[in-house]
Amino acid sequence: MKLALKIDVDTWRGTQQGVPRLVEILRRHQAGASFLFSLGPDHTGRAIKRAFRPGFMQKVQRTSVVSHYGIKTLMYGTLLPGPDIGRRGAEIMRATRDAGFETAIHCWDHVKWQDGVERADARWTETEMRRAQQRYVEIFGSESPGHGAAGWQMNAHALRLTQRLGYRWASDCRGSHPFVPVWNAEIVACPQLPTTLPTLDELVGTDDLTPENVHLHLLRLTAQTVQDHVFTLHAELEGLKFGDTLERLLTGWREQGYEMVSRGTLRAALAPTLLPRHEMARGKIPGRAGHLMLQGEEFLSTWKEAA
């Protein structure tokens, strides 16, 4: 059984401080992982407009956003200019690759993508994705193997671009197993490897779960549903204050018989022509504000029922 670790790096602080610590923890546990980098400006402070969304402030209070992200990060893009993560963090990113970890694209501007892509047109979407792709090539000297959307937010144009840009895998949604995505009956030939498990920021602060015991909840889930899984970490959380929680999880998953791997390793074990086709849908996930992309109904079974 494989458990792919997807590490979203959203901010300059996460790149500078969280990534090196995660590399150290993962190497100590002999765990593979994929680091997905935000490659443009850190405009975290502009997320303040989400305060008006239902459920957002409850999430902020539960997860102590200030303590995890820091006051300075929460002013980037508003009171302070946003640092260029890709330019300032290039050496850290290359060191992550040189340590043996897969690297890939998260986004260009995290807040801009997460808040704007749902209603964006083709030009806006392609501009953002090609900016990230160009910066990735500048840093690593090669094309990115995959893409994992910021906040699990996508649109039809972005899905098509995962195919056009030649990604071997994408991880843009939440779901239960790998699949070939379908958008309004249009098949996109880039396998989706969805996040199958809840994230720490969705769990901590609910149902008496704390950083000290939340690993037990996740370990129960992986013990009950024995299959390949995908778990999304954040450099700003597991790479900083939740590092001890991550270590307990890695130890527990190893004891359960899971091999911690990268997205690329999980993708290499799949035959895309044999994967089921599922619609991409929008919906809600417990513990997370707003709507995001979900693995929808299987496309062929829906067609057969209609026929």
RANORKA-V933705 format. One record per residue. N is the residue number from 1. RES is the residue in one letter. PHI is phi in whole degrees, -180 to 180 (none if undefined). PSI is psi in degrees with one decimal (none if undefined). D_CENTER is the distance of its C-alpha to the mean C-alpha in Angstrom with 2 decimals. Layout:
# RANORKA-V933705
N,RES,PHI,PSI,D_CENTER
N,RES,PHI,PSI,D_CENTER
This chain:
# RANORKA-V933705
1,M,none,139.2,20.68
2,K,-113,143.8,17.36
3,L,-128,105.0,14.33
4,A,-82,130.0,11.40
5,L,-100,117.9,9.43
6,K,-108,117.7,5.91
7,I,-108,110.6,6.21
8,D,-86,126.3,4.73
9,V,-112,103.9,8.28
10,D,-93,-27.2,9.33
11,T,-134,169.2,13.07
12,W,-66,-40.1,16.16
13,R,-63,-42.0,16.85
14,G,-63,-38.3,13.60
15,T,-67,-48.5,14.43
16,Q,-71,-41.7,18.05
17,Q,-108,-42.3,18.18
18,G,-74,-40.9,15.03
19,V,-62,-50.0,14.24
20,P,-59,-37.2,17.88
21,R,-68,-39.3,18.09
22,L,-65,-39.6,15.12
23,V,-58,-43.6,16.81
24,E,-63,-46.1,19.98
25,I,-64,-46.4,18.81
26,L,-65,-40.5,17.20
27,R,-66,-36.5,20.33
28,R,-64,-33.5,22.54
29,H,-96,5.4,21.13
30,Q,52,46.9,21.07
31,A,-110,134.8,17.47
32,G,-83,163.4,15.45
33,A,-169,163.6,11.77
34,S,-116,125.1,9.56
35,F,-98,119.7,8.94
36,L,-106,114.4,7.02
37,F,-99,140.2,9.51
38,S,-81,128.8,10.62
39,L,-113,-6.2,14.04
40,G,-113,-143.2,16.39
41,P,-75,145.9,17.83
42,D,-90,104.4,16.54
43,H,-115,41.0,17.74
44,T,-55,-36.4,16.27
45,G,-61,-24.1,19.76
46,R,-73,-8.5,19.76
47,A,-71,-4.4,17.48
48,I,-59,-27.6,20.79
49,K,-67,-14.2,21.64
50,R,-72,-9.5,19.18
51,A,-58,-23.0,21.80
52,F,-88,-3.7,23.68
53,R,-81,141.7,21.09
54,P,-59,129.4,22.04
55,G,89,-12.3,20.34
56,F,-69,-45.4,18.63
57,M,-67,-32.3,21.37
58,Q,-64,-39.8,21.42
59,K,-65,-41.7,17.79
60,V,-59,-44.1,18.78
61,Q,-68,-38.8,21.81
62,R,-66,-41.2,20.24
63,T,-101,7.4,17.61
64,S,50,61.5,19.94
65,V,-56,-40.7,17.83
66,V,-61,-44.3,20.72
67,S,-69,-30.9,20.97
68,H,-81,-39.7,17.34
69,Y,-98,-25.8,16.98
70,G,87,146.1,20.70
71,I,-59,-42.7,23.26
72,K,-62,-44.5,23.16
73,T,-61,-38.4,19.47
74,L,-74,-2.9,20.14
75,M,-106,-6.5,22.98
76,Y,-66,130.3,21.27
77,G,91,-5.4,21.98
78,T,-126,-83.8,24.74
79,L,-80,-21.9,27.28
80,L,-125,146.3,25.96
81,P,-67,143.7,24.93
82,G,-79,124.3,21.30
83,P,-66,147.4,21.10
84,D,-80,104.3,19.95
85,I,-63,-45.3,17.06
86,G,-63,-40.1,17.46
87,R,-73,-45.4,21.21
88,R,-76,-26.7,21.43
89,G,-107,12.5,18.75
90,A,-58,-42.2,19.60
91,E,-65,-38.7,21.52
92,I,-64,-41.6,18.84
93,M,-64,-44.6,16.40
94,R,-67,-35.0,19.27
95,A,-65,-33.6,20.22
96,T,-64,-46.3,16.86
97,R,-60,-44.2,17.53
98,D,-68,-20.3,21.13
99,A,-80,-1.9,20.32
100,G,103,11.3,19.22
101,F,-102,146.2,15.43
102,E,-71,140.8,13.57
103,T,-121,153.3,12.10
104,A,-160,-176.7,10.43
105,I,-96,131.6,9.64
106,H,-97,-50.9,7.02
107,C,-178,179.5,10.06
108,W,-91,-65.7,13.63
109,D,-119,109.4,14.11
110,H,-59,-51.5,11.24
111,V,-67,-41.6,13.77
112,K,-61,-44.1,15.71
113,W,-68,-50.2,13.06
114,Q,-61,-37.2,11.74
115,D,-91,-16.8,15.42
116,G,-116,-19.4,17.08
117,V,-70,-29.7,15.57
118,E,-56,-39.7,16.73
119,R,-107,10.0,20.32
120,A,-77,154.3,20.21
121,D,-90,-179.1,22.57
122,A,-64,-40.6,22.31
123,R,-65,-48.6,23.50
124,W,-57,-47.9,21.12
125,T,-63,-46.0,18.08
126,E,-66,-37.5,19.47
127,T,-60,-46.7,20.38
128,E,-64,-44.0,16.92
129,M,-71,-37.3,15.41
130,R,-73,-31.0,18.51
131,R,-60,-47.4,18.50
132,A,-63,-42.1,15.18
133,Q,-63,-43.8,16.56
134,Q,-64,-43.5,19.85
135,R,-65,-39.4,18.62
136,Y,-59,-45.0,16.60
137,V,-64,-39.2,19.92
138,E,-60,-39.1,21.90
139,I,-78,-46.8,20.07
140,F,-103,-14.2,19.77
141,G,74,16.7,22.62
142,S,-155,165.6,20.86
143,E,-75,151.2,18.60
144,S,-72,140.2,14.87
145,P,-77,-18.7,14.38
146,G,-163,-177.3,11.25
147,H,-146,134.7,8.79
148,G,-131,108.4,5.24
149,A,-64,139.6,6.38
150,A,-61,127.8,6.45
151,G,65,16.5,7.10
152,W,54,43.2,6.96
153,Q,-111,127.5,10.18
154,M,-145,169.0,12.30
155,N,-139,179.3,16.02
156,A,-63,-38.5,18.46
157,H,-65,-40.9,18.92
158,A,-66,-40.2,15.32
159,L,-61,-45.6,15.33
160,R,-60,-36.8,18.63
161,L,-69,-26.8,17.47
162,T,-61,-31.5,14.98
163,Q,-80,-47.5,18.33
164,R,-65,-32.5,20.52
165,L,-83,-1.4,18.61
166,G,79,23.4,18.90
167,Y,-67,140.0,15.41
168,R,-79,-24.1,15.92
169,W,-152,158.5,12.68
170,A,-137,152.6,9.90
171,S,-139,71.5,6.87
172,D,-109,6.5,7.23
173,C,-150,176.6,8.52
174,R,-105,144.7,9.63
175,G,-174,-155.7,12.67
176,S,-123,-20.4,14.96
177,H,-167,161.7,15.34
178,P,-61,149.0,14.88
179,F,-161,165.6,16.72
180,V,-95,124.5,17.97
181,P,-78,148.7,17.07
182,V,-131,131.7,20.06
183,W,-123,110.9,20.48
184,N,49,49.4,23.97
185,A,73,4.3,25.39
186,E,-96,119.8,23.96
187,I,-83,131.8,22.36
188,V,-109,118.2,19.55
189,A,-84,57.9,19.97
190,C,-143,110.4,16.46
191,P,-59,137.5,15.19
192,Q,-95,130.5,12.10
193,L,-112,85.6,10.53
194,P,-73,152.6,9.12
195,T,-68,125.2,7.70
196,T,-103,-13.9,11.29
197,L,-119,150.4,11.63
198,P,-66,153.4,11.59
199,T,-92,163.5,9.91
200,L,-62,-39.1,12.58
201,D,-70,-16.2,12.73
202,E,-84,-21.4,13.45
203,L,-102,-44.7,16.13
204,V,-61,129.9,17.93
205,G,96,-4.2,20.94
206,T,-114,145.9,21.36
207,D,50,40.3,24.05
208,D,63,23.1,25.21
209,L,-87,134.5,22.00
210,T,-129,169.0,21.84
211,P,-58,-22.2,20.08
212,E,-83,-23.7,23.11
213,N,-124,-3.9,22.93
214,V,-64,-26.5,19.46
215,H,-63,-30.9,19.01
216,L,-66,-37.4,21.97
217,H,-64,-46.8,20.41
218,L,-66,-38.1,17.37
219,L,-67,-32.0,19.90
220,R,-66,-39.5,22.04
221,L,-63,-44.7,19.39
222,T,-74,-22.1,18.86
223,A,-77,-33.3,22.65
224,Q,-79,-36.5,23.37
225,T,-112,90.4,21.06
226,V,-85,102.7,21.78
227,Q,-166,176.0,19.60
228,D,-68,137.1,16.75
229,H,-126,162.8,13.60
230,V,-129,127.3,9.85
231,F,-121,128.0,8.66
232,T,-97,124.7,5.50
233,L,-107,167.7,7.29
234,H,-128,132.2,7.82
235,A,-59,-28.4,10.52
236,E,-79,-13.9,12.47
237,L,-110,-74.9,12.88
238,E,-64,-25.3,13.14
239,G,-79,-10.3,14.19
240,L,-126,-100.5,16.94
241,K,-73,-21.0,18.60
242,F,-99,21.1,16.75
243,G,-61,-41.3,17.53
244,D,-66,-36.3,20.34
245,T,-62,-44.2,18.36
246,L,-61,-41.9,16.02
247,E,-62,-39.5,19.27
248,R,-66,-37.0,20.73
249,L,-66,-46.7,17.86
250,L,-60,-41.1,18.10
251,T,-64,-44.4,21.84
252,G,-66,-42.5,21.81
253,W,-66,-37.8,19.62
254,R,-62,-41.7,21.88
255,E,-66,-29.0,24.87
256,Q,-78,-7.2,23.68
257,G,99,9.4,23.70
258,Y,-84,143.5,20.04
259,E,-102,120.6,19.25
260,M,-82,122.2,16.01
261,V,-135,174.7,14.80
262,S,-87,170.3,12.46
263,R,-63,-39.1,10.96
264,G,-62,-39.3,14.17
265,T,-66,-41.5,16.37
266,L,-64,-42.6,15.16
267,R,-64,-37.2,15.68
268,A,-64,-24.0,19.06
269,A,-86,0.0,20.34
270,L,-106,148.4,19.96
271,A,-108,103.7,22.61
272,P,-54,-34.1,21.11
273,T,-68,-17.5,24.56
274,L,-99,-4.9,24.59
275,L,-74,145.5,21.29
276,P,-69,155.4,21.84
277,R,-103,129.3,21.22
278,H,-129,144.8,19.52
279,E,-66,147.4,19.50
280,M,-92,130.9,16.44
281,A,-131,168.1,17.16
282,R,-114,140.0,16.30
283,G,-169,-171.3,16.73
284,K,-109,153.6,16.09
285,I,-124,132.7,14.41
286,P,-54,134.5,16.58
287,G,89,-4.1,15.79
288,R,-124,134.0,13.67
289,A,-77,145.9,15.73
290,G,78,-174.2,16.17
291,H,-103,154.0,15.17
292,L,-147,174.8,12.04
293,M,-78,135.7,11.85
294,L,-128,154.6,13.13
295,Q,-74,116.0,14.75
296,G,-91,-157.0,18.35
297,E,-67,153.6,21.72
298,E,-67,131.4,22.74
299,F,-68,-46.3,24.38
300,L,-66,-40.9,27.41
301,S,-66,-35.9,28.41
302,T,-64,-41.5,28.36
303,W,-65,-40.6,30.53
304,K,-66,-40.8,32.90
305,E,-64,-39.7,33.41
306,A,-66,-36.1,34.16
307,A,-70,none,36.58
